[in-house]
Amino acid sequence: MNQPVFHYGIDKLTIGIAEKISLGLIRGILNEKAIQQIQDCAKHVQEMVDFKAPVYGVNTGLGQLCDVSIPPKDILILQNKILQSHASGIGNPIPTQVSKLMLITKVHSLAMGFSGVSLETIERIIWHIDEDLIPVVPEKGSVGASGDLSPLSHLFLPLIGLGQIHFHDKIVESQTVLHEKGVQSLSLGPKEALGLINGTQFILAFSVLALIRFHHLLEIADIAGALSIEGLMGSKSPFDPRIHALRPYKGTVWVAKKLYYLLDGSEINHSHINCERVQDPYSMRCIPQVHGASRNAWLHLRETTEIELNSITDNPLIFSARDSISGGNFHGQPMAMPLDYATLAAAELGNISDRRSYLLTEGRYGLPKLLVQNPGLNSGLMIPQYTSAALVSENKNLCFPASADSIPTSLGQEDHVSMGSISARKIHQVLDNLEYILAIELLYSTQSLDFRRPLKSTPILESIHSQIREKVPFIEEDRIFAKDINAIQKLIQEGTLLNTLEKIIQDQKINFPIHEEFRIY
């Protein structure tokens, strides 16, 4: 079967396509139209050099040095100096998939033909993608304003034979890798270095991955919430569509519909229809409002990210040999604020999940205290909730919006910056913690479900329970619960639980509701 292709600079890039290119499932190529766009713009830049009129970054210095003229004989020397001086990042290398997404999103932007980067340079970047020779990029050093200058400089150092590359699961000097592959380093032309390092691709790549991870955890949170409701013998009436038609936020309506469906037909739910309880605690009956608000934040970030994926974030922009404009498309604020919003939304999923875990330990509604049959001798599930509480508190501290800060740089020329690179990294810290918080809720809710036997839940929830039971047995007495938490977190992280959900829907031909707007692909 022929591998699907994506045409850089021509086709619309989506979150799903960017991910599939990074995983090698789709191949990104340049077609004739994109090649023509690239060559035309590179020609414009060369003509600017010949005209000798001052053009920022072509024959001038950068930032506060924008008024310093660069002699024609030094224009090519300037390119190497820009990449080297701006490669000032520190910290651990970012994940290779993020670095690869940076390469992919940068190629797409350059191939639209407004940056003046040569065809040879763009083809070399595509070679790095295809060969999976991914440059090493430090995690810290960008303020997310004049583009992600420092991380993008590290990303493209290998083009000139500098920097490092992930090679055979090791970090190797790029010159060594290029020599082994029989490839020469490049000599960059006018404006190429600036075109490579101006842009928001560091923020953007992290955002693409965050959207994929966050989407997954939104689904898991709904399932965990439904299982907890079953364990606590909660009501499904708060998910009645008539309620949510009166306050029709997209996320709220969708979550309510899903929960109603997940619980409909449950023996457990049916067994207490006529009980004397009037209302459930908020963490149960307000799941649509809370999870739904987080879904709305996800939608906002997806909309922003898909605009950014198909935008030009360089400066200056080249429209013709006599028409270049210096603007601010490189500024990360349009991405930074939605990322901060999404970080808060992800943290809130953990906050409400922890409350449900706590409810499950209280010994209410017929459940034993701390979810073990012999509490006292056994501490039972007391301490995993401590871990959940610690992670929730850590996430709250991570919710301070990075975009609320700005520190002037470049001697005041860049006097307002977005700090979006911090927003982009921070959301992943919250998502890491959220995986464990939801794993702890699933540990509790599956244990509670066993105390409702012989009553059964719905086929979907029972299948999730069975999948977890394959890795985590029913808790008879105290054991090392960290192993159980890690086992469930692995099921979440690797997508096993959602694969189980999809399989039972297909096998039993369940008419599970689908909302196109909340799909990732």
Summary of the structure (lengths in Angstrom):
residues: 521
radius of gyration: 26.4
end to end distance: 21.1
largest distance: 87.1
contacts: 1861
relative contact order: 0.12
helix: 59%
strand: 7%
